[in-house]
Structure formats: C-alpha cells, structure tokens
Amino acid sequence: MFDVEIYENAAGRSEIAEWLEELNRKAPTSKESRVRLKKIAEYIELLKTYGPQVGASAIKHITGSDLWELRPTQDRIMFAYWRDNKFILLSHFVKKTQKTPAREIEKAKRLLADFLERSG
C-alpha cells in the first residue's frame, strides 16, 4: 500500500486541491465534472494500491526526471515518489497535445524541488 499526499506551497495553497474542490463544486450540475472527479479518484486509488506497477494506461514516467504522470481521462496529474512508499501529487493540466508540454514538466520539477527543500 502506498500513501498519496497533495503538494502545498509554503503558504498552504494547493493547485490540485483547489482544482478538485472546483470539480466537486460543479459536480451536482455537471456530468462532465462528475465523470472527471470519479475517474481521478479511481486512478488515485489505483496508485495507492499498486504504486508504479499500476500499468502504462494509468501512469507514465517522464523520461529524464523523477516525475510521473497520472492519466485519468484528458486530465494529467504530475507526481513523484518521495519516500516510505509515498507519492506527492504536484500539479495538474489538461492534455491537449501528444507530447507532455515542457512548461508542465518544468512546473512540476519546481514544485518538487520546493517540496523536497521544505520537507528535508
């Protein structure tokens, strides 16, 4: 079993938590939000259960980095393995191109560096 933690910056803000709250807020009146939220929750549970062995349809390693991409629907959640069987969910974006945008990879790298610096 693995633990999953959501990254928060030094001020306690979390892009992912805010995004999930927004989807949850829209869910009662938006089927798309309900479907996305359900799929995201399912994929996070898969990550908790199987870790990196979950399979290529659910996660993808970002070559040349410590980052991984969780892949529910068109949503992408960038994450990294930390220690003690823990994953840190760093950022998210909606994938619109074949290749993961470099700016999204760099953003996740910055967030991971911040997390590691503050967490030791």
C-alpha positions as CSV (number, residue, x, y, z in Angstrom):
1,M,0.0,0.0,0.0
2,F,1.2,3.5,-0.8
3,D,0.3,6.9,0.6
4,V,-0.6,9.9,-1.6
5,E,-0.1,13.4,-0.4
6,I,-1.1,16.6,-2.2
7,Y,1.6,19.2,-2.5
8,E,1.0,22.5,-0.7
9,N,3.3,25.6,-1.1
10,A,4.8,27.4,1.8
11,A,1.6,29.5,2.2
12,G,-0.5,26.3,2.4
13,R,-2.1,26.6,-1.1
14,S,-2.5,23.6,-3.3
15,E,-3.3,23.9,-7.0
16,I,-4.6,20.3,-7.1
17,A,-6.8,20.6,-4.0
18,E,-8.3,23.8,-5.4
19,W,-8.9,22.2,-8.8
20,L,-10.6,19.1,-7.2
21,E,-12.7,21.4,-5.0
22,E,-13.8,23.3,-8.1
23,L,-14.7,20.0,-9.9
24,N,-16.6,18.9,-6.7
25,R,-18.5,22.2,-6.6
26,K,-19.6,21.8,-10.2
27,A,-20.4,18.1,-9.9
28,P,-24.0,18.4,-8.9
29,T,-24.9,20.2,-12.1
30,S,-22.2,19.0,-14.5
31,K,-22.0,15.4,-15.7
32,E,-18.5,16.1,-17.1
33,S,-17.3,17.2,-13.7
34,R,-18.8,14.2,-12.0
35,V,-17.2,11.8,-14.5
36,R,-13.8,13.5,-14.3
37,L,-13.9,13.5,-10.5
38,K,-14.8,9.9,-10.3
39,K,-12.1,8.9,-12.7
40,I,-9.5,10.9,-10.9
41,A,-10.5,9.3,-7.6
42,E,-10.3,5.8,-9.2
43,Y,-6.8,6.5,-10.5
44,I,-5.5,7.8,-7.2
45,E,-6.9,4.7,-5.5
46,L,-5.0,2.6,-8.1
47,L,-1.8,4.5,-7.4
48,K,-2.3,3.9,-3.6
49,T,-2.9,0.2,-4.2
50,Y,-0.3,-0.7,-6.9
51,G,2.1,2.2,-6.9
52,P,4.2,2.4,-10.1
53,Q,3.1,-1.2,-11.0
54,V,-0.3,0.1,-11.9
55,G,0.4,0.0,-15.6
56,A,1.1,2.2,-18.6
57,S,-2.6,3.0,-19.2
58,A,-2.8,4.7,-15.8
59,I,0.7,6.3,-15.3
60,K,3.7,7.2,-17.4
61,H,7.2,8.0,-16.3
62,I,8.5,11.3,-17.6
63,T,11.9,10.4,-19.2
64,G,14.9,12.1,-17.7
65,S,13.2,13.1,-14.5
66,D,11.8,11.9,-11.2
67,L,8.3,12.7,-12.3
68,W,5.4,10.6,-13.3
69,E,2.1,11.4,-15.0
70,L,-1.2,10.1,-13.7
71,R,-3.5,9.8,-16.7
72,P,-7.3,9.8,-15.9
73,T,-9.3,11.0,-19.0
74,Q,-7.7,14.0,-20.6
75,D,-6.6,15.3,-17.2
76,R,-2.9,14.8,-16.2
77,I,-1.6,14.9,-12.6
78,M,2.1,15.2,-12.3
79,F,3.5,13.4,-9.3
80,A,6.7,12.0,-7.8
81,Y,7.7,9.2,-5.4
82,W,9.1,10.6,-2.2
83,R,10.0,8.1,0.5
84,D,8.4,5.5,2.7
85,N,6.0,4.4,-0.1
86,K,4.6,7.9,-0.5
87,F,3.7,9.8,-3.7
88,I,3.4,13.6,-3.9
89,L,0.8,14.9,-6.3
90,L,2.3,18.1,-7.6
91,S,0.3,19.8,-10.3
92,H,-2.3,19.1,-13.0
93,F,-3.2,20.1,-16.5
94,V,-5.5,19.1,-19.3
95,K,-3.5,17.3,-22.0
96,K,-4.3,18.7,-25.5
97,T,-1.2,17.5,-27.4
98,Q,0.6,14.2,-28.0
99,K,3.6,15.2,-26.0
100,T,3.6,16.5,-22.4
101,P,4.3,20.2,-22.6
102,A,7.8,21.2,-21.3
103,R,6.4,24.0,-19.3
104,E,4.2,21.5,-17.3
105,I,7.3,19.3,-16.7
106,E,9.3,22.3,-15.5
107,K,6.5,23.5,-13.3
108,A,6.3,20.1,-11.6
109,K,10.1,20.0,-11.2
110,R,9.9,23.4,-9.4
111,L,7.2,22.3,-7.1
112,L,9.0,19.0,-6.3
113,A,12.2,21.0,-5.5
114,D,10.2,23.3,-3.2
115,F,8.6,20.3,-1.5
116,L,11.9,18.5,-1.0
117,E,13.6,21.7,0.3
118,R,10.9,22.2,2.9
119,S,10.4,18.6,3.8
120,G,14.1,17.5,4.2
